[in-house]
Amino acid sequence: MIIVFFGPPGSGKGTQVQELRKKSKDLFHVSTGELLRQEIASGSDLGHKIQSKIDAGKFITDDLMMQFVADVVRKNTKKDIIFDGFPRTLNQAIAFDALLGVENLKIDIVFDFDVDAQVLMERICGRFICQKCGAVYHEKNRKPKIDGVCDQCGSSHFDKRSDDTAEVLKTRLNIYEEKTLPAKKYYENKGILKRVDASLPSWEITHQISTALTEVGLMKEGE
């Protein structure tokens, strides 16, 4: 089973990944953003180049992104995988289908997280992340149960992403609309795109996703 979460930054993809993994602990999560952050943390020349693009709110090249993804796919062909934030362009979508075809795999469903830009702005500028496990929180809407302690791993080390600013978000949203609309149409034409109203509360979004997965036979009713 291969699931894609498709949506702009701050649309809640990461939160819903966590909810799905509670129901299926064997589900392998691939966050391309996390892959890039790991490369940045390594201090490599490539990491520095990626950092400069991210700080400016720009996407890295399709070819480079496909190198990261291809490595992950080849190492996890027997697992159920959820891709969070990939693909983002039509070229990536087409290349991804070709890559999966070589491994006799295919995308089962794509969730399009649809949300208003103002809602995104409020979410992005208020979110912070556990440095240890990557769990996402928000200063108003999703605080840890115990102040200063991660619900998932118990760490007390949190941080804000360098690109989580209003200025960078505006740039990213403009690029997102320009680059990703053709990819969205691509999946819509294939009949595997499901719209999610990502402006709703988290539990309602989870219900939408669970219902859609049940309808296509990827999840048993009641899970």
CYANA upper distance limits for C-alpha pairs under 8 A (distance plus 0.5 A):
  1 MET  CA     79 LYS  CA      8.10
  1 MET  CA     80 ASP  CA      5.22
  1 MET  CA     81 ILE  CA      6.89
  1 MET  CA    106 LYS  CA      8.43
  1 MET  CA    107 ILE  CA      7.81
  1 MET  CA    108 ASP  CA      6.79
  1 MET  CA    218 LEU  CA      7.96
  2 ILE  CA     80 ASP  CA      6.39
  2 ILE  CA     81 ILE  CA      5.46
  2 ILE  CA     82 ILE  CA      6.30
  2 ILE  CA     83 PHE  CA      8.17
  2 ILE  CA    106 LYS  CA      7.23
  2 ILE  CA    107 ILE  CA      5.44
  2 ILE  CA    108 ASP  CA      5.97
  2 ILE  CA    109 ILE  CA      7.66
  3 ILE  CA     81 ILE  CA      6.87
  3 ILE  CA     82 ILE  CA      5.13
  3 ILE  CA     83 PHE  CA      6.72
  3 ILE  CA    107 ILE  CA      6.63
  3 ILE  CA    108 ASP  CA      6.45
  3 ILE  CA    109 ILE  CA      5.79
  3 ILE  CA    110 VAL  CA      6.47
  3 ILE  CA    111 PHE  CA      8.35
  4 VAL  CA     82 ILE  CA      6.21
  4 VAL  CA     83 PHE  CA      5.28
  4 VAL  CA     84 ASP  CA      6.74
  4 VAL  CA     85 GLY  CA      8.21
  4 VAL  CA     86 PHE  CA      7.57
  4 VAL  CA    107 ILE  CA      7.83
  4 VAL  CA    109 ILE  CA      6.96
  4 VAL  CA    110 VAL  CA      5.14
  4 VAL  CA    111 PHE  CA      6.71
  5 PHE  CA     13 LYS  CA      6.75
  5 PHE  CA     82 ILE  CA      7.85
  5 PHE  CA     83 PHE  CA      6.62
  5 PHE  CA     84 ASP  CA      5.52
  5 PHE  CA     85 GLY  CA      6.63
  5 PHE  CA     86 PHE  CA      7.89
  5 PHE  CA    110 VAL  CA      6.49
  5 PHE  CA    111 PHE  CA      5.50
  5 PHE  CA    112 ASP  CA      7.00
  5 PHE  CA    113 PHE  CA      7.83
  6 PHE  CA     13 LYS  CA      8.23
  6 PHE  CA     84 ASP  CA      7.50
  6 PHE  CA     85 GLY  CA      6.25
  6 PHE  CA     86 PHE  CA      7.36
  6 PHE  CA     87 PRO  CA      8.04
  6 PHE  CA     88 ARG  CA      8.11
  6 PHE  CA    110 VAL  CA      7.19
  6 PHE  CA    111 PHE  CA      6.18
  6 PHE  CA    112 ASP  CA      5.31
  6 PHE  CA    113 PHE  CA      6.56
  7 GLY  CA     11 SER  CA      6.67
  7 GLY  CA     13 LYS  CA      7.78
  7 GLY  CA     85 GLY  CA      7.32
  7 GLY  CA    112 ASP  CA      6.14
  7 GLY  CA    113 PHE  CA      5.20
  7 GLY  CA    114 ASP  CA      7.18
  8 PRO  CA     85 GLY  CA      8.49
  8 PRO  CA    113 PHE  CA      7.93
  8 PRO  CA    173 LEU  CA      7.28
  8 PRO  CA    176 TYR  CA      7.11
  9 PRO  CA    120 LEU  CA      7.87
  9 PRO  CA    124 ILE  CA      8.03
  9 PRO  CA    169 LEU  CA      8.22
  9 PRO  CA    172 ARG  CA      8.31
  9 PRO  CA    173 LEU  CA      8.29
 10 GLY  CA    120 LEU  CA      5.82
 10 GLY  CA    121 MET  CA      8.24
 10 GLY  CA    123 ARG  CA      6.39
 10 GLY  CA    124 ILE  CA      5.85
 11 SER  CA    113 PHE  CA      6.61
 11 SER  CA    114 ASP  CA      7.76
 11 SER  CA    115 VAL  CA      6.85
 11 SER  CA    120 LEU  CA      6.85
 11 SER  CA    198 ALA  CA      6.58
 11 SER  CA    199 SER  CA      8.31
 12 GLY  CA     16 GLN  CA      6.90
 12 GLY  CA    113 PHE  CA      8.16
 12 GLY  CA    198 ALA  CA      7.36
 12 GLY  CA    202 SER  CA      8.45
 13 LYS  CA     17 VAL  CA      6.75
 13 LYS  CA     84 ASP  CA      7.06
 13 LYS  CA     85 GLY  CA      8.20
 13 LYS  CA    113 PHE  CA      7.92
 14 GLY  CA     18 GLN  CA      7.03
 14 GLY  CA     84 ASP  CA      7.57
 14 GLY  CA    136 VAL  CA      7.64
 15 THR  CA     19 GLU  CA      7.09
 15 THR  CA    135 ALA  CA      8.44
 15 THR  CA    136 VAL  CA      7.26
 15 THR  CA    202 SER  CA      8.34
 16 GLN  CA     20 LEU  CA      6.71
 16 GLN  CA    202 SER  CA      8.17
 16 GLN  CA    205 ILE  CA      8.20
 16 GLN  CA    206 THR  CA      6.89
 17 VAL  CA     21 ARG  CA      6.68
 17 VAL  CA     29 HIS  CA      7.91
 17 VAL  CA     82 ILE  CA      8.21
 17 VAL  CA     84 ASP  CA      8.24
 18 GLN  CA     22 LYS  CA      6.97
 19 GLU  CA     23 LYS  CA      7.50
 19 GLU  CA    206 THR  CA      7.56
 20 LEU  CA     24 SER  CA      6.76
 20 LEU  CA     27 LEU  CA      8.49
 21 ARG  CA     25 LYS  CA      5.47
 21 ARG  CA     26 ASP  CA      7.91
 21 ARG  CA     27 LEU  CA      6.50
 23 LYS  CA    223 GLU  CA      7.16
 26 ASP  CA     79 LYS  CA      8.12
 26 ASP  CA     80 ASP  CA      7.69
 27 LEU  CA     79 LYS  CA      7.58
 27 LEU  CA     80 ASP  CA      5.68
 27 LEU  CA     81 ILE  CA      6.19
 27 LEU  CA     82 ILE  CA      7.47
 28 PHE  CA     79 LYS  CA      7.15
 28 PHE  CA     80 ASP  CA      6.49
 28 PHE  CA     81 ILE  CA      5.14
 28 PHE  CA     82 ILE  CA      6.71
 29 HIS  CA     81 ILE  CA      6.39
 29 HIS  CA     82 ILE  CA      5.57
 29 HIS  CA     83 PHE  CA      6.82
 29 HIS  CA     84 ASP  CA      7.87
 30 VAL  CA     72 VAL  CA      8.47
 30 VAL  CA     81 ILE  CA      7.57
 30 VAL  CA     82 ILE  CA      6.57
 30 VAL  CA     83 PHE  CA      5.38
 30 VAL  CA     84 ASP  CA      6.52
 31 SER  CA     35 LEU  CA      6.90
 31 SER  CA     83 PHE  CA      6.66
 31 SER  CA     84 ASP  CA      5.35
 31 SER  CA     85 GLY  CA      7.00
 31 SER  CA     86 PHE  CA      8.24
 32 THR  CA     36 LEU  CA      6.74
 32 THR  CA     65 MET  CA      8.44
 32 THR  CA     68 PHE  CA      8.39
 32 THR  CA     69 VAL  CA      8.10
 32 THR  CA     83 PHE  CA      8.21
 32 THR  CA     84 ASP  CA      7.26
 32 THR  CA     85 GLY  CA      6.85
 32 THR  CA     86 PHE  CA      7.00
 33 GLY  CA     37 ARG  CA      6.72
 33 GLY  CA     85 GLY  CA      7.77
 34 GLU  CA     38 GLN  CA      6.63
 35 LEU  CA     39 GLU  CA      6.98
 35 LEU  CA     68 PHE  CA      7.87
 36 LEU  CA     40 ILE  CA      6.74
 36 LEU  CA     47 GLY  CA      8.00
 36 LEU  CA     50 ILE  CA      7.69
 37 ARG  CA     41 ALA  CA      6.56
 37 ARG  CA     47 GLY  CA      8.40
 38 GLN  CA     42 SER  CA      6.81
 39 GLU  CA     43 GLY  CA      7.68
 39 GLU  CA     44 SER  CA      7.51
 39 GLU  CA     46 LEU  CA      7.85
 39 GLU  CA     47 GLY  CA      5.51
 40 ILE  CA     44 SER  CA      7.31
 40 ILE  CA     46 LEU  CA      8.00
 40 ILE  CA     47 GLY  CA      4.30
 40 ILE  CA     48 HIS  CA      6.63
 40 ILE  CA     50 ILE  CA      7.35
 40 ILE  CA     51 GLN  CA      6.81
 41 ALA  CA     47 GLY  CA      7.60
 42 SER  CA     47 GLY  CA      7.38
 43 GLY  CA     47 GLY  CA      6.39
 43 GLY  CA     48 HIS  CA      7.30
 44 SER  CA     48 HIS  CA      6.92
 45 ASP  CA     49 LYS  CA      6.93
 46 LEU  CA     50 ILE  CA      6.72
 47 GLY  CA     51 GLN  CA      6.60
 48 HIS  CA     52 SER  CA      6.86
 49 LYS  CA     53 LYS  CA      7.08
 50 ILE  CA     54 ILE  CA      6.72
 50 ILE  CA     60 ILE  CA      7.22
 51 GLN  CA     55 ASP  CA      6.53
 52 SER  CA     56 ALA  CA      6.87
 53 LYS  CA     57 GLY  CA      6.85
 53 LYS  CA     58 LYS  CA      5.63
 53 LYS  CA     59 PHE  CA      7.14
 53 LYS  CA     60 ILE  CA      7.19
 54 ILE  CA     58 LYS  CA      6.04
 54 ILE  CA     59 PHE  CA      7.35
 54 ILE  CA     60 ILE  CA      8.38
 54 ILE  CA    163 ASP  CA      7.12
 55 ASP  CA    162 SER  CA      7.07
 55 ASP  CA    163 ASP  CA      5.82
 55 ASP  CA    168 VAL  CA      7.73
 56 ALA  CA    163 ASP  CA      8.19
 56 ALA  CA    168 VAL  CA      6.83
 56 ALA  CA    171 THR  CA      8.30
 57 GLY  CA    163 ASP  CA      7.33
 57 GLY  CA    168 VAL  CA      5.53
 57 GLY  CA    169 LEU  CA      7.32
 57 GLY  CA    171 THR  CA      6.13
 57 GLY  CA    172 ARG  CA      5.50
 58 LYS  CA    171 THR  CA      7.96
 58 LYS  CA    172 ARG  CA      6.89
 58 LYS  CA    175 ILE  CA      7.83
 60 ILE  CA     64 LEU  CA      7.44
 60 ILE  CA     65 MET  CA      7.32
 61 THR  CA     65 MET  CA      6.83
 62 ASP  CA     66 MET  CA      6.61
 62 ASP  CA     89 THR  CA      8.24
 62 ASP  CA     91 ASN  CA      7.48
 62 ASP  CA     92 GLN  CA      6.48
 63 ASP  CA     67 GLN  CA      6.97
 64 LEU  CA     68 PHE  CA      7.31
 65 MET  CA     69 VAL  CA      6.89
 66 MET  CA     70 ALA  CA      6.30
 66 MET  CA     92 GLN  CA      7.56
 66 MET  CA     95 ALA  CA      8.14
 66 MET  CA     96 PHE  CA      8.08
 67 GLN  CA     71 ASP  CA      6.89
 68 PHE  CA     72 VAL  CA      7.15
 69 VAL  CA     73 VAL  CA      6.69
 70 ALA  CA     74 ARG  CA      6.67
 70 ALA  CA     99 LEU  CA      7.53
 71 ASP  CA     75 LYS  CA      6.96
 72 VAL  CA     76 ASN  CA      6.83
 73 VAL  CA     77 THR  CA      6.38
 73 VAL  CA    100 LEU  CA      8.33
 74 ARG  CA    103 GLU  CA      8.25
 77 THR  CA    103 GLU  CA      7.57
 77 THR  CA    105 LEU  CA      8.42
 86 PHE  CA     92 GLN  CA      8.50
 87 PRO  CA     92 GLN  CA      5.91
 87 PRO  CA     93 ALA  CA      5.95
 87 PRO  CA     96 PHE  CA      8.00
 87 PRO  CA    183 ALA  CA      8.27
 88 ARG  CA     92 GLN  CA      7.07
 88 ARG  CA     93 ALA  CA      7.83
 88 ARG  CA    176 TYR  CA      8.18
 88 ARG  CA    179 LYS  CA      7.53
 88 ARG  CA    180 THR  CA      5.75
 88 ARG  CA    183 ALA  CA      7.30
 89 THR  CA     93 ALA  CA      6.76
 89 THR  CA    179 LYS  CA      5.88
 89 THR  CA    180 THR  CA      5.33
 89 THR  CA    181 LEU  CA      8.32
 89 THR  CA    182 PRO  CA      7.50
 89 THR  CA    183 ALA  CA      5.82
 90 LEU  CA     94 ILE  CA      6.72
 90 LEU  CA    179 LYS  CA      8.01
 90 LEU  CA    180 THR  CA      7.30
 90 LEU  CA    182 PRO  CA      6.09
 90 LEU  CA    183 ALA  CA      4.70
 90 LEU  CA    186 TYR  CA      7.69
 91 ASN  CA     95 ALA  CA      6.56
 91 ASN  CA    183 ALA  CA      8.40
 92 GLN  CA     96 PHE  CA      6.30
 93 ALA  CA     97 ASP  CA      6.81
 93 ALA  CA    183 ALA  CA      6.78
 93 ALA  CA    186 TYR  CA      8.40
 94 ILE  CA     98 ALA  CA      6.91
 95 ALA  CA     99 LEU  CA      6.65
 96 PHE  CA    100 LEU  CA      6.63
 97 ASP  CA    101 GLY  CA      6.51
 97 ASP  CA    106 LYS  CA      7.28
 97 ASP  CA    107 ILE  CA      8.19
 98 ALA  CA    102 VAL  CA      7.00
 99 LEU  CA    103 GLU  CA      7.42
100 LEU  CA    104 ASN  CA      6.69
100 LEU  CA    105 LEU  CA      5.28
100 LEU  CA    106 LYS  CA      6.19
101 GLY  CA    105 LEU  CA      5.98
101 GLY  CA    106 LYS  CA      7.05
108 ASP  CA    192 ILE  CA      7.40
109 ILE  CA    192 ILE  CA      5.50
109 ILE  CA    193 LEU  CA      6.80
109 ILE  CA    194 LYS  CA      7.85
110 VAL  CA    187 TYR  CA      7.77
110 VAL  CA    192 ILE  CA      6.35
110 VAL  CA    193 LEU  CA      5.28
110 VAL  CA    194 LYS  CA      6.59
111 PHE  CA    193 LEU  CA      6.42
111 PHE  CA    194 LYS  CA      5.41
111 PHE  CA    195 ARG  CA      6.39
111 PHE  CA    196 VAL  CA      6.96
111 PHE  CA    209 ILE  CA      8.31
112 ASP  CA    184 LYS  CA      8.28
112 ASP  CA    193 LEU  CA      7.19
112 ASP  CA    194 LYS  CA      6.45
112 ASP  CA    195 ARG  CA      5.25
112 ASP  CA    196 VAL  CA      6.20
113 PHE  CA    195 ARG  CA      6.87
113 PHE  CA    196 VAL  CA      5.43
113 PHE  CA    197 ASP  CA      6.81
113 PHE  CA    198 ALA  CA      5.78
114 ASP  CA    195 ARG  CA      7.32
114 ASP  CA    196 VAL  CA      6.43
114 ASP  CA    197 ASP  CA      5.86
114 ASP  CA    198 ALA  CA      5.83
114 ASP  CA    199 SER  CA      7.82
115 VAL  CA    119 VAL  CA      7.44
115 VAL  CA    120 LEU  CA      7.57
115 VAL  CA    197 ASP  CA      7.03
115 VAL  CA    198 ALA  CA      5.66
115 VAL  CA    199 SER  CA      5.65
116 ASP  CA    120 LEU  CA      6.97
116 ASP  CA    199 SER  CA      7.55
117 ALA  CA    121 MET  CA      6.77
117 ALA  CA    173 LEU  CA      8.49
118 GLN  CA    122 GLU  CA      6.99
119 VAL  CA    123 ARG  CA      6.80
119 VAL  CA    199 SER  CA      7.60
120 LEU  CA    124 ILE  CA      6.45
121 MET  CA    125 CYS  CA      6.62
121 MET  CA    166 ALA  CA      6.94
121 MET  CA    169 LEU  CA      7.73
122 GLU  CA    126 GLY  CA      6.79
123 ARG  CA    127 ARG  CA      6.61
123 ARG  CA    138 HIS  CA      7.66
124 ILE  CA    164 ASP  CA      6.18
124 ILE  CA    165 THR  CA      7.60
124 ILE  CA    166 ALA  CA      8.37
124 ILE  CA    169 LEU  CA      8.33
125 CYS  CA    164 ASP  CA      6.28
125 CYS  CA    165 THR  CA      6.22
125 CYS  CA    166 ALA  CA      7.19
126 GLY  CA    138 HIS  CA      5.86
126 GLY  CA    139 GLU  CA      5.76
126 GLY  CA    140 LYS  CA      7.71
127 ARG  CA    136 VAL  CA      7.43
127 ARG  CA    137 TYR  CA      6.00
127 ARG  CA    138 HIS  CA      4.59
127 ARG  CA    139 GLU  CA      6.63
127 ARG  CA    160 LYS  CA      7.46
127 ARG  CA    164 ASP  CA      8.44
128 PHE  CA    136 VAL  CA      6.57
128 PHE  CA    137 TYR  CA      5.82
128 PHE  CA    138 HIS  CA      6.44
128 PHE  CA    139 GLU  CA      7.95
128 PHE  CA    158 PHE  CA      7.07
128 PHE  CA    159 ASP  CA      6.12
128 PHE  CA    160 LYS  CA      5.22
128 PHE  CA    161 ARG  CA      7.82
129 ILE  CA    134 GLY  CA      6.26
129 ILE  CA    135 ALA  CA      6.17
129 ILE  CA    136 VAL  CA      5.15
129 ILE  CA    137 TYR  CA      6.48
129 ILE  CA    158 PHE  CA      5.90
129 ILE  CA    159 ASP  CA      5.90
129 ILE  CA    160 LYS  CA      6.66
129 ILE  CA    161 ARG  CA      8.28
130 CYS  CA    134 GLY  CA      5.40
130 CYS  CA    135 ALA  CA      5.76
130 CYS  CA    136 VAL  CA      7.13
130 CYS  CA    150 CYS  CA      7.04
130 CYS  CA    155 SER  CA      7.67
130 CYS  CA    156 SER  CA      8.17
130 CYS  CA    157 HIS  CA      6.54
130 CYS  CA    158 PHE  CA      5.00
130 CYS  CA    159 ASP  CA      7.02
131 GLN  CA    155 SER  CA      8.48
131 GLN  CA    157 HIS  CA      6.20
131 GLN  CA    158 PHE  CA      5.82
131 GLN  CA    159 ASP  CA      6.84
132 LYS  CA    153 CYS  CA      8.11
132 LYS  CA    155 SER  CA      7.14
132 LYS  CA    157 HIS  CA      7.68
133 CYS  CA    152 GLN  CA      7.90
133 CYS  CA    153 CYS  CA      7.14
135 ALA  CA    150 CYS  CA      8.02
135 ALA  CA    152 GLN  CA      7.42
137 TYR  CA    141 ASN  CA      8.31
137 TYR  CA    142 ARG  CA      5.53
137 TYR  CA    143 LYS  CA      6.11
137 TYR  CA    144 PRO  CA      7.40
138 HIS  CA    142 ARG  CA      5.08
138 HIS  CA    143 LYS  CA      6.09
139 GLU  CA    143 LYS  CA      6.49
143 LYS  CA    147 ASP  CA      7.82
144 PRO  CA    148 GLY  CA      7.41
144 PRO  CA    149 VAL  CA      6.85
144 PRO  CA    150 CYS  CA      6.43
144 PRO  CA    151 ASP  CA      6.39
145 LYS  CA    149 VAL  CA      8.17
145 LYS  CA    150 CYS  CA      8.47
145 LYS  CA    151 ASP  CA      7.01
146 ILE  CA    150 CYS  CA      8.10
146 ILE  CA    151 ASP  CA      8.07
148 GLY  CA    156 SER  CA      5.99
148 GLY  CA    157 HIS  CA      8.35
148 GLY  CA    158 PHE  CA      8.50
149 VAL  CA    154 GLY  CA      5.95
149 VAL  CA    155 SER  CA      6.19
149 VAL  CA    156 SER  CA      5.27
149 VAL  CA    157 HIS  CA      8.42
150 CYS  CA    154 GLY  CA      5.18
150 CYS  CA    155 SER  CA      5.77
150 CYS  CA    156 SER  CA      6.78
160 LYS  CA    164 ASP  CA      7.48
163 ASP  CA    168 VAL  CA      6.44
163 ASP  CA    169 LEU  CA      7.95
164 ASP  CA    168 VAL  CA      7.42
164 ASP  CA    169 LEU  CA      7.35
165 THR  CA    169 LEU  CA      6.54
166 ALA  CA    170 LYS  CA      6.77
167 GLU  CA    171 THR  CA      7.19
168 VAL  CA    172 ARG  CA      6.67
169 LEU  CA    173 LEU  CA      6.50
170 LYS  CA    174 ASN  CA      6.79
171 THR  CA    175 ILE  CA      6.80
172 ARG  CA    176 TYR  CA      6.35
173 LEU  CA    177 GLU  CA      6.62
174 ASN  CA    178 GLU  CA      6.83
175 ILE  CA    179 LYS  CA      6.32
175 ILE  CA    180 THR  CA      8.42
176 TYR  CA    180 THR  CA      5.88
176 TYR  CA    181 LEU  CA      8.08
177 GLU  CA    181 LEU  CA      6.24
179 LYS  CA    183 ALA  CA      8.19
180 THR  CA    184 LYS  CA      6.74
181 LEU  CA    185 LYS  CA      6.80
182 PRO  CA    186 TYR  CA      6.64
183 ALA  CA    187 TYR  CA      7.01
184 LYS  CA    188 GLU  CA      6.64
184 LYS  CA    193 LEU  CA      8.14
185 LYS  CA    189 ASN  CA      6.55
186 TYR  CA    190 LYS  CA      6.99
187 TYR  CA    191 GLY  CA      6.91
187 TYR  CA    192 ILE  CA      6.38
187 TYR  CA    193 LEU  CA      6.00
188 GLU  CA    192 ILE  CA      6.67
188 GLU  CA    193 LEU  CA      5.46
194 LYS  CA    212 ALA  CA      8.09
196 VAL  CA    205 ILE  CA      7.35
196 VAL  CA    208 GLN  CA      7.26
196 VAL  CA    209 ILE  CA      7.91
197 ASP  CA    205 ILE  CA      7.36
198 ALA  CA    205 ILE  CA      6.81
200 LEU  CA    204 GLU  CA      6.72
200 LEU  CA    205 ILE  CA      6.84
201 PRO  CA    205 ILE  CA      7.03
202 SER  CA    206 THR  CA      6.75
203 TRP  CA    207 HIS  CA      6.78
204 GLU  CA    208 GLN  CA      6.81
205 ILE  CA    209 ILE  CA      6.83
206 THR  CA    210 SER  CA      6.64
207 HIS  CA    211 THR  CA      6.53
208 GLN  CA    212 ALA  CA      6.77
209 ILE  CA    213 LEU  CA      6.67
210 SER  CA    214 THR  CA      6.62
210 SER  CA    219 MET  CA      7.74
210 SER  CA    223 GLU  CA      8.29
211 THR  CA    215 GLU  CA      6.69
212 ALA  CA    216 VAL  CA      7.02
213 LEU  CA    217 GLY  CA      6.73
213 LEU  CA    218 LEU  CA      5.52
213 LEU  CA    219 MET  CA      5.82
214 THR  CA    218 LEU  CA      6.25
214 THR  CA    219 MET  CA      5.09
214 THR  CA    220 LYS  CA      6.23
214 THR  CA    221 GLU  CA      6.39
219 MET  CA    223 GLU  CA      7.37
